[in-house]
Amino acid sequence: MARGGASLQQKLKKLIYKFNIYGDFVVGTPFGNGHVNDTFLLTFDQGGVRLNYVLQHINSEVFKEPVKVMENIDRVTERILRKIYKSHTETRKRTIRLLRTSDNKPYVFDDNGNCWRAYIYIERARAYDVLETPEQAFGIAKAFGEFQQQLIDLPGDRLNDTIPDFHNTPKRIQQLEEAIAADVTGRVKNVQKEIDFILSRKDDAGELIRLNQSGDIPERITHNDTKCNNILIDDLSGEGICVIDLDTVMPGLSLYDFGDMVRACTSPAEEDETDLDKVYMRFDMYEALFSGFCESAGAFMTAAERENLANAGKIITLEIGTRFLTDYLSGDKYFKIKRAHHNLERCRAQLKLVSSIEEQMNDMMNLLLN
């Protein structure tokens, strides 16, 4: 039997041939470790040469309007490609290249109404769940800053809000409070320490939103999920070359993108590490992120954006910890889990990282003086 089962192989083959693609389907295998979408790596034989493509199901429970998600991705990747062509930069690995259908759409629907997309697999580059060197952190932050810079002048209408209030930390805390009140799983009694930690920082959590509402921090086109494994790093050069996982690209705050890099890239531990002694912010990694992001985004950042770079890491880490806890109390409906208390373990790791960030806040702020 083919890997993944004959029925799965037939389904993948049927789906991929809805796109304009050449060659003979060989096999499809599960790929990646994302929390939300189902992803497969598909191998084709094209005249004796093996080539790979990525086929991905868009989770409609999370993204209620997948066509709007694809409209955003299509516009953003096309804009970046045009910028790359204009700058005469080597293009092969610099942006996702969507496959299209015979009627020029970048997505298809299966027989059950599920939305799928496909794109060219970028060879000889990989994503890291945990960064190994400050040089990698610098490259990732520089690449995400360049991503924002390339989209500052995106023509046309405002992008779709694929998940309204995705990064609205006060609303995320409000959702936690609603989950606490409902207590549908009966788990609240076991997580009072985590609840108290989050609610004691409730006022701090709204600072970036307040600055946006006052006009000090503008709305930009942002990635909104800047984990270190959402950048491909070239195997040869070590350079951060391509931003991936663009489902959450939409209007947002630049600082939330930077803050999520701090959350995801500075700890030496996995996101769900249960030994909390291993979870802390490595200052050398933060310094590299700060330098890389300022190098590429410094030309467009406002004074308020720059002054709140350190604060952003604390706020977004608190927000993600809040989301994990809310999902845990609500019955684990959003994030994929591998064990009964997985989301609680993720929450605890995030809150430990918040504490570490707070302890180093003065050192982080001092970087602004250099």
C-alpha atoms as one frame of an Amber mdcrd trajectory, in Angstrom:
protein
   0.000   0.000   0.000   1.267   3.471  -0.808   2.399   5.648   2.062  -0.513
   7.274   3.850  -2.966   4.675   2.481  -4.210   4.125  -1.064  -7.325   6.230
  -0.514  -5.283   9.185   0.717  -2.909   8.908  -2.225  -5.815   8.914  -4.660
  -7.316  11.961  -2.960  -4.033  13.891  -3.075  -3.522  12.943  -6.718  -7.028
  14.068  -7.643  -6.575  17.384  -5.854  -3.164  18.274  -7.234  -4.240  17.616
 -10.815  -6.868  20.339 -10.421  -3.897  22.710 -10.681  -1.833  23.353 -13.785
   0.978  20.893 -13.180   3.108  18.650 -15.381   4.516  15.209 -14.822   3.465
  12.041 -13.045   2.333  11.941  -9.426   4.592   9.656  -7.376   3.595   9.973
  -3.716   2.278  12.371  -1.097   3.358  12.375   2.550   2.310  14.433   5.600
   4.620  17.394   5.992   5.476  19.896   8.722   4.162  20.339  12.254   1.730
  23.234  12.006  -0.973  23.675  14.633  -3.815  24.496  12.225  -3.633  23.304
   8.594  -3.023  19.829   7.115  -0.007  19.879   4.815   1.432  17.306   2.385
   4.637  17.126   0.377   3.908  15.765  -3.094   6.588  14.282  -5.321   6.284
  14.305  -9.117   8.370  12.718 -11.853   8.889  15.233 -14.621  10.866  13.669
 -17.436  12.957  11.594 -15.058  13.545  14.423 -12.594  11.873  14.342  -9.177
  10.267  17.643  -8.154   8.315  18.471  -5.014   5.214  20.544  -4.393   3.319
  21.447  -1.231  -0.421  20.804  -1.032  -2.247  22.314   1.921  -5.775  22.184
   3.280  -6.979  25.490   4.738  -8.700  24.827   8.051 -12.177  26.325   7.651
 -12.828  26.088  11.388 -10.108  28.683  11.888 -10.372  30.561   8.590 -14.081
  30.933   8.020 -13.631  32.522   4.577 -10.703  30.705   2.922 -11.178  32.467
  -0.413 -10.431  35.775   1.315  -7.315  34.192   2.816  -6.186  33.221  -0.671
  -7.000  36.667  -2.082  -4.608  38.177   0.487  -1.869  35.634  -0.186  -2.197
  36.036  -3.937  -1.920  39.828  -3.781   0.974  39.785  -1.331   3.098  37.186
  -3.129   2.502  38.865  -6.489   3.590  42.223  -5.062   6.737  40.769  -3.523
   7.608  38.977  -6.751   7.267  42.232  -8.703   9.530  44.002  -6.196  12.091
  41.208  -6.487  12.059  41.355 -10.284  12.484  45.128 -10.192  15.494  44.856
  -7.888  17.073  42.152 -10.096  17.403  39.883  -7.053  17.654  36.116  -7.532
  13.998  35.074  -7.372  13.941  31.282  -7.059  13.609  31.124  -3.290  12.458
  34.582  -2.296   8.703  34.131  -2.161   6.056  31.440  -2.251   4.976  30.652
  -5.827   1.336  29.552  -5.931   0.108  27.027  -8.476  -2.967  28.064 -10.420
  -5.937  26.305 -11.962  -7.057  26.393 -15.590  -9.341  29.324 -14.703  -6.416
  31.132 -13.021  -7.443  30.623  -9.402  -4.824  29.909  -6.706  -7.062  27.438
  -4.865  -9.449  24.527  -5.414 -12.259  22.863  -3.471 -12.563  19.140  -2.822
 -15.798  17.140  -2.956 -16.581  18.072   0.653 -16.197  21.797   0.076 -12.763
  22.075   1.697 -10.362  24.652   0.258  -6.852  23.602  -0.839  -3.836  25.416
  -2.268  -0.550  24.280  -3.783   2.827  25.884  -4.288   6.315  25.070  -5.420
   8.439  23.484  -2.707  11.592  25.480  -1.981  14.555  23.118  -2.031  17.759
  23.351  -0.021  16.237  25.590   2.624  14.540  24.738   5.884  12.704  26.145
   8.862  13.906  25.839  12.448  11.633  25.281  15.447  14.426  26.443  17.755
  17.188  28.734  16.526  20.769  27.685  17.008  22.718  30.944  16.559  22.251
  34.721  16.854  23.142  34.933  13.159  20.002  32.940  12.348  17.944  35.268
  14.558  19.383  38.321  12.801  18.534  36.864   9.396  14.981  35.967  10.392
  14.244  39.401  11.840  15.749  41.112   8.813  13.607  38.977   6.483  10.383
  39.736   8.359  11.256  43.440   8.345  11.849  43.272   4.594   8.500  41.519
   4.203   6.739  44.470   5.838   8.785  46.983   3.853   7.905  45.322   0.541
   4.185  45.672   1.281   4.042  49.261   2.573   2.886  50.528  -0.823   0.616
  47.615  -1.772  -1.890  49.109  -4.243  -5.630  48.534  -4.148  -8.091  48.066
  -1.344  -7.205  47.211   2.237  -6.428  43.501   2.697  -9.113  41.240   4.127
  -9.223  40.682   7.886  -9.020  36.899   7.735  -9.326  36.589  11.530 -10.741
  39.814  13.004  -8.916  40.979  16.148  -6.348  38.208  15.732  -3.751  40.264
  17.587  -5.915  42.284  19.942  -4.474  41.362  23.315  -7.220  42.971  25.447
  -9.863  41.012  23.527  -7.862  37.819  23.954  -7.903  38.393  27.704 -11.620
  39.114  27.532 -12.091  35.758  25.792 -10.127  34.115  28.599 -12.389  35.730
  31.185 -15.425  34.421  29.299 -13.910  30.929  29.235 -13.248  31.148  32.968
 -16.850  32.151  33.629 -18.216  29.355  31.432 -15.780  26.682  32.690 -17.213
  24.159  30.250 -14.465  21.619  30.958 -14.298  22.068  34.743 -10.598  22.893
  34.481 -10.598  26.393  36.004  -9.996  25.147  39.550  -6.653  23.665  38.465
  -5.179  26.734  36.742  -5.731  29.613  39.163  -2.012  30.408  39.267  -1.935
  30.881  35.492  -5.153  32.922  35.542  -3.806  35.238  38.240  -0.540  35.717
  36.331  -2.348  36.830  33.184  -5.017  39.007  34.792  -2.416  40.843  36.903
  -0.925  42.091  33.619  -4.242  42.977  32.013  -3.545  46.722  31.837  -0.057
  46.234  30.331  -1.552  44.026  27.621  -3.471  46.906  26.045  -0.560  49.300
  25.494   0.013  48.623  21.786  -3.689  48.857  21.004  -3.872  52.204  22.832
  -0.898  53.520  20.855  -2.561  52.440  17.620  -5.819  54.129  18.579  -3.948
  57.347  19.401  -2.223  57.293  16.001   1.300  56.841  17.388   1.555  53.350
  15.914   0.077  52.978  12.408  -1.642  49.991  10.893   0.568  48.115   8.439
   0.437  44.912   6.412   1.890  42.305   8.716   2.450  38.562   8.847   0.925
  38.138  12.318   2.504  34.728  13.005   6.247  35.349  12.922   7.454  32.132
  14.503  11.010  31.247  13.577   9.726  28.248  11.595   7.788  30.587   9.306
  11.008  31.712   7.641  13.032  29.431   5.416  16.770  29.655   5.975  18.988
  28.835   3.016  21.117  25.737   3.637  24.176  27.211   1.941  24.210  30.881
   2.908  22.381  30.684   6.238  20.311  33.669   5.117  16.625  34.065   5.942
  15.208  33.992   2.433  11.481  33.330   2.275   8.504  34.120   4.507   6.005
  31.244   4.540   2.655  30.357   6.159   0.859  33.469   4.945  -2.680  32.625
   6.112  -2.663  35.396   8.706  -1.220  38.125   6.462  -3.569  41.062   6.919
  -3.650  44.574   8.390  -1.939  44.653  11.778   0.781  46.201  13.918   4.451
  45.930  13.080   5.263  45.495  16.764   3.130  42.388  17.067   5.266  40.810
  14.361   8.458  41.767  16.175   7.044  40.647  19.508   6.140  37.247  18.136
   9.708  36.825  16.918  10.919  37.506  20.452   8.439  34.950  21.776   9.325
  32.253  19.265  13.031  32.780  18.648  14.695  33.695  21.928  13.954  30.639
  24.084  16.184  27.567  23.682  13.189  25.340  24.463  10.279  24.090  22.375
   6.956  25.894  22.649   5.490  23.045  24.722   8.520  22.389  26.979   7.411
  21.007  30.332  10.736  21.569  32.144  10.284  25.289  32.727  13.898  25.724
  33.857  14.746  25.373  30.172  12.463  28.258  29.170  14.032  31.720  29.227
  14.870  34.597  26.922  18.407  34.432  25.559  19.514  38.057  25.464  21.984
  37.489  22.642  19.112  36.204  20.518  16.989  39.233  21.387  19.850  41.578
  20.512  20.226  39.848  17.127  16.480  40.127  16.445  16.557  43.798  17.409
  19.494  44.516  15.096  18.091  42.537  12.155  14.629  44.046  12.350  15.943
  47.594  12.745  18.217  47.113   9.737  15.326  46.329   7.397  12.378  48.042
   9.098  14.182  51.013  10.628  13.494  53.225   7.619   9.725  53.143   8.151
   9.305  52.632  11.918   7.867  55.540  13.888   9.451  56.706  17.133   6.695
  54.994  19.134   7.238  51.720  17.277  10.941  51.793  18.008  10.437  52.731
  21.671   8.073  49.785  22.203  10.125  47.021  20.600  11.045  45.580  24.000
   7.500  45.845  25.320   6.153  44.040  22.244   7.902  40.802  23.171   6.269
  40.734  26.578   2.799  41.594  25.258   2.667  39.076  22.421   4.080  36.281
  24.591   1.425  37.039  27.191  -1.203  37.034  24.437  -0.187  33.638  23.067
  -0.074  32.180  26.564  -3.573  33.570  27.089  -4.795  31.931  23.891  -3.371
  28.556  24.891  -5.054  28.779  28.286  -8.371  29.894  26.778  -8.311  26.959
  24.380  -7.491  24.588  27.221 -10.426  25.837  29.270 -12.714  25.678  26.219
 -11.959  22.058  25.384  -8.976  22.343  22.993 -10.980  23.422  19.950  -8.424
  25.641  18.144  -4.892  24.318  18.487  -4.024  20.744  17.597  -2.989  18.774
  20.664  -1.019  15.565  21.129  -1.977  14.865  24.741  -4.629  15.777  27.286
  -2.980  18.852  28.834  -0.918  19.964  25.850  -2.373  23.486  25.658  -1.818
  24.015  29.393   1.815  22.973  28.971   2.144  25.458  26.118   0.555  28.170
  28.262   2.931  27.571  31.164   5.961  27.764  28.878   4.756  31.110  27.495
   4.148  32.575  30.939   7.602  31.486  32.089   9.044  33.295  29.062   7.046
  36.429  29.976   8.729  36.391  33.392  12.155  36.075  31.803  11.446  38.958
  29.420  10.302  41.152  32.313  13.508  40.409  34.213  15.603  41.629  31.258
  13.477  44.615  30.255  16.052  47.237  31.293  18.767  45.589  29.199  16.394
  45.427  26.243  15.495  49.106  26.565  19.182  50.051  26.755  19.652  48.828
  23.188  17.612  51.837  22.064  20.342  54.129  23.374  23.056  52.697  21.121
